[in-house]
């Protein structure tokens, strides 16, 4: 309750220091406040302090309380009710194109390229609460895993379910993956449209050339960030299938068509990145996250309820009681 209570002018509380000063003054001057009669002798008079004499200081106490309430009222006590409303003024639609070819099972990233990518992409998606995101899978062909949506739970669930599958035609059709992503974003009304395309190889499949797909992206105002995934040199990668269906691994050279990925990024206004390990992959997604910011406007509404009026009324009541007592009960008091 006190968390939304404040004093607008707390500096007035310094005036409260006058109250103990006034109390000390009254203590030393109390005998001179009332009228005095000097006579030569008190013989024949009943001596002793009466009840009114003992109660008279209550008048001064009432005045001090009234002063304290007035000072507190000047400090402007009030309750503050703050409500906020956010408005996304700039939305971004993002398509993440993921290479799911067999080479993505290479172990130069831990536990392998595909799993490392999924972990980093999941964190990226969680950090984009105001954007719509879709997933595209491609190998020798491509298809939409998840359409562009604002439901992050669906996107994250679909991302988690991505696996290598021999059902998809083998190879790496970069042009197909990019073209499918463009198709998902071309009709978007978002202010900014972005594709994050990742591959660990060279374009060796599909019937759409990557350059043609990048020209389509450029035409529809879609920015493409490309990521080359794989260590420098050789990597422990699948080279054959055993009779039981498991992969046999061997060290093979990592070949990434970096010139093509750079061309795609440059043509569409994006950037090219090279991820050689888990740490660099995380840094790349962090960098893209910083580059593609969604503008969120926050409106704050503050409602103040002033609390000084009851204090002023109470102070006035105390002063009234003092005046009434001074002019009735204590009027004839000597």
C-alpha positions in Angstrom: 0.0 0.0 0.0 2.8 2.4 0.9 4.5 1.7 -2.4 2.1 4.1 -4.2 2.1 6.8 -1.5 4.2 9.9 -1.7 4.6 13.5 -0.5 4.7 16.1 -3.3 6.5 18.8 -1.2 8.4 16.9 1.6 10.6 19.9 2.3 7.8 21.3 4.4 8.5 18.7 7.0 11.5 20.8 8.1 9.0 23.2 9.6 8.0 20.5 12.1 11.2 21.4 13.9 9.4 24.4 15.2 7.0 22.2 17.3 9.6 21.1 19.9 10.9 24.7 20.0 7.3 26.0 20.7 6.9 23.2 23.3 10.0 24.3 25.2 8.9 28.0 25.0 5.5 27.1 26.4 7.1 25.1 29.2 9.2 28.0 30.4 6.5 30.7 29.8 3.5 28.7 31.1 3.3 30.6 34.4 3.2 34.0 32.6 0.6 33.1 30.1 -2.4 33.4 32.5 -3.2 36.6 34.4 -1.7 37.0 37.8 -3.0 38.8 41.0 -0.5 39.9 43.6 -1.7 40.2 47.2 0.2 40.6 50.4 -1.0 37.3 51.9 -2.7 34.1 50.8 -4.1 33.4 54.3 -7.7 32.8 54.1 -7.5 31.5 50.6 -7.7 27.8 49.7 -4.5 26.9 48.0 -3.7 24.1 45.6 -4.0 23.7 41.8 -7.4 22.8 40.5 -8.4 20.5 37.7 -8.7 23.4 35.2 -5.1 24.4 35.9 -3.9 21.0 35.1 -6.0 20.7 31.9 -5.1 24.2 30.5 -2.0 22.9 28.6 -4.4 20.9 26.4 -5.2 24.2 24.6 -1.6 24.5 23.6 -1.4 20.8 22.6 -4.4 21.3 20.3 -2.7 24.2 18.6 0.5 22.2 18.2 -1.4 19.3 16.6 -3.2 21.7 14.3 0.1 23.2 13.2 1.5 19.6 12.6 -1.5 18.7 10.5 -1.2 21.9 8.5 2.5 21.3 7.8 1.7 17.7 6.7 -1.0 19.1 4.4 1.5 21.5 2.9 3.8 18.5 2.1 1.0 17.3 -0.2 0.4 13.6 0.7 -1.1 11.7 -2.2 -1.5 8.3 -3.6 -0.1 7.6 -7.1 -1.7 5.1 -9.5 0.5 4.4 -12.5 -0.7 2.4 -15.4 1.1 1.7 -18.6 0.2 0.7 -22.1 2.7 -0.4 -24.8 2.2 0.0 -28.5 4.5 -1.6 -31.0 5.1 1.1 -33.6 7.4 -1.0 -35.8 6.8 -4.7 -36.4 9.4 -7.1 -37.9 8.5 -10.3 -39.8 11.4 -12.8 -39.7 11.8 -16.0 -41.6 14.5 -18.4 -40.4 15.7 -20.7 -43.1 17.5 -23.8 -41.7 19.7 -26.2 -43.6 18.7 -29.7 -42.6 21.0 -31.6 -44.9 23.1 -34.6 -43.5 26.2 -32.4 -43.2 24.4 -30.5 -40.4 25.1 -33.5 -38.2 28.8 -32.6 -38.3 30.3 -32.4 -34.8 32.5 -29.3 -35.1 29.8 -27.6 -33.1 28.5 -29.3 -30.0 26.7 -31.6 -30.0 26.4 -31.1 -33.7 25.7 -28.1 -36.0 21.9 -28.6 -36.2 21.4 -28.9 -32.4 23.7 -26.0 -31.7 21.7 -23.9 -34.2 18.4 -24.9 -32.7 19.5 -23.9 -29.2 20.8 -20.5 -30.3 17.8 -19.8 -32.6 15.4 -20.7 -29.7 16.9 -18.0 -27.5 16.8 -15.5 -30.4 13.0 -16.2 -30.8 12.4 -15.8 -27.1 14.0 -12.3 -27.3 11.6 -11.2 -30.1 8.2 -11.0 -28.3 6.8 -8.3 -30.5 7.7 -9.8 -33.9 6.2 -12.5 -36.1 8.5 -15.4 -37.0 8.4 -18.4 -39.3 10.6 -21.4 -40.0 11.8 -22.8 -43.3 13.5 -26.1 -43.8 15.6 -26.9 -46.8 18.1 -29.5 -48.0 17.8 -30.6 -51.7 14.3 -29.1 -51.6 12.5 -26.7 -49.2 9.2 -26.4 -47.4 7.6 -24.2 -44.8 7.9 -25.7 -41.3 6.0 -22.9 -39.6 4.2 -20.0 -41.3 4.9 -16.4 -40.1 3.2 -16.2 -36.7 3.2 -14.2 -33.5 2.6 -17.4 -31.4 6.1 -18.0 -30.1 5.1 -21.3 -28.5 4.2 -22.8 -31.8 7.5 -21.6 -33.4 9.6 -22.9 -30.5 7.8 -26.3 -30.5 8.4 -26.6 -34.3 12.0 -25.6 -34.0 12.5 -28.2 -31.3 11.0 -30.9 -33.5 13.4 -30.2 -36.5 15.5 -33.3 -37.2 17.5 -34.6 -40.1 15.4 -36.8 -42.2 16.3 -38.9 -45.3 12.8 -38.2 -46.6 13.8 -34.8 -47.8 15.9 -34.9 -51.0 19.6 -34.8 -50.2 21.8 -31.8 -51.2 21.9 -28.1 -50.3 19.4 -26.0 -52.3 20.2 -22.5 -51.0 18.2 -20.9 -53.8 15.1 -23.0 -52.9 15.4 -22.2 -49.2 15.7 -18.5 -49.9 12.9 -18.5 -52.4 10.5 -20.2 -50.0 11.4 -17.7 -47.3 10.7 -14.8 -49.8 7.4 -16.4 -50.7 6.4 -16.4 -47.0 7.3 -12.7 -46.5 6.4 -11.1 -49.9 2.8 -10.2 -48.9 3.7 -9.1 -45.3 2.6 -5.7 -44.3 5.3 -5.4 -41.7 7.6 -2.3 -41.9 10.6 -4.5 -41.9 11.0 -8.0 -43.4 14.1 -10.2 -42.6 15.4 -13.6 -43.6 18.1 -15.3 -41.6 19.5 -18.0 -43.9 22.0 -20.5 -42.6 24.0 -23.1 -44.5 27.1 -25.2 -44.0 27.8 -26.0 -47.7 27.5 -24.9 -51.3 24.5 -24.7 -53.5 24.2 -28.1 -55.3 20.5 -28.7 -55.6 17.1 -27.2 -56.5 15.9 -25.5 -59.6 16.0 -21.9 -58.4 19.4 -20.2 -58.4 20.4 -18.4 -55.2 21.1 -15.1 -57.2 17.6 -15.2 -58.6 16.1 -15.8 -55.2 18.1 -12.9 -53.8 16.8 -10.6 -56.6 13.3 -11.6 -55.6 14.1 -10.7 -52.0 15.5 -7.3 -53.1 12.4 -6.6 -55.1 10.1 -7.2 -52.2 12.3 -5.2 -49.8 13.4 -8.2 -47.8 16.8 -8.0 -46.0 18.8 -11.3 -45.8 21.3 -12.1 -43.2 23.4 -15.1 -44.2 25.4 -17.4 -41.9 28.1 -19.8 -43.0 28.2 -22.6 -40.4 31.3 -24.7 -40.0 34.8 -24.7 -38.6 37.9 -23.9 -40.7 39.6 -27.0 -42.2 38.0 -30.4 -41.6 35.1 -31.5 -39.5 33.9 -34.9 -38.2 30.9 -35.4 -40.6 28.6 -38.2 -41.8 30.3 -40.0 -44.7 28.2 -43.2 -45.0 25.3 -45.2 -43.6 25.9 -48.4 -41.6 23.6 -51.4 -42.0 21.7 -50.5 -38.9 20.9 -47.0 -40.3 23.3 -45.0 -38.2 25.9 -42.7 -39.7 29.6 -43.5 -40.1 31.7 -40.4 -39.4 34.9 -39.2 -40.9 36.9 -36.0 -41.2 36.1 -34.2 -44.4 36.9 -30.6 -45.6 34.4 -27.9 -44.7 33.3 -26.2 -47.9 31.1 -23.1 -47.6 30.4 -20.8 -50.6 31.2 -17.6 -48.7 31.3 -15.5 -51.9 27.7 -16.5 -52.7 26.5 -15.8 -49.2 28.2 -12.4 -49.1 26.6 -11.5 -52.5 23.1 -12.5 -51.3 23.6 -10.4 -48.1 25.1 -7.4 -49.9 22.4 -7.4 -52.6 19.5 -7.3 -50.1 21.1 -4.9 -47.5 21.9 -7.6 -45.0 25.2 -9.0 -43.6 27.2 -12.2 -43.9 28.5 -13.9 -40.8 30.8 -17.0 -40.3 30.2 -19.2 -37.3 33.0 -21.6 -36.6 31.9 -22.7 -33.1 29.0 -22.4 -30.6 30.3 -19.2 -29.1 30.6 -17.4 -32.5 27.1 -18.6 -33.5 25.6 -17.1 -30.3 27.4 -13.9 -31.0 26.0 -13.7 -34.5 22.4 -14.1 -33.4 23.0 -11.5 -30.7 24.4 -9.1 -33.3 21.4 -9.7 -35.6 19.1 -9.2 -32.5 20.7 -5.8 -31.9 20.6 -4.8 -35.6 16.9 -5.6 -36.0 15.2 -3.7 -33.2 11.5 -3.4 -32.9 10.4 0.0 -31.8 8.0 -0.2 -28.8 6.3 3.0 -27.6 5.2 3.0 -24.0 2.3 5.3 -22.7 2.3 5.9 -19.0 -0.8 7.2 -17.3 -0.6 8.6 -13.8 -3.5 9.3 -11.5 -3.0 11.3 -8.3 -5.4 11.3 -5.4 -4.7 14.2 -3.1 -4.8 13.5 0.7 -4.2 16.9 2.2 -7.8 18.1 2.5 -8.7 15.8 5.4 -5.6 17.1 7.2 -6.6 20.7 6.7 -10.2 20.0 7.9 -8.8 18.2 11.0 -6.4 21.1 11.7 -9.3 23.5 11.4 -11.4 21.3 13.8 -8.7 21.3 16.4 -8.3 25.1 16.2 -12.1 25.5 16.5 -12.1 23.2 19.6 -9.3 25.3 21.1 -11.2 28.6 20.5 -14.4 27.1 22.0 -12.6 25.8 25.1 -10.7 29.0 25.6 -13.9 31.1 25.5 -16.1 28.7 27.5 -14.5 26.4 30.1 -11.2 28.3 30.4 -12.7 31.8 30.0 -12.9 32.7 33.6 -9.8 30.7 34.6 -7.1 32.7 36.4 
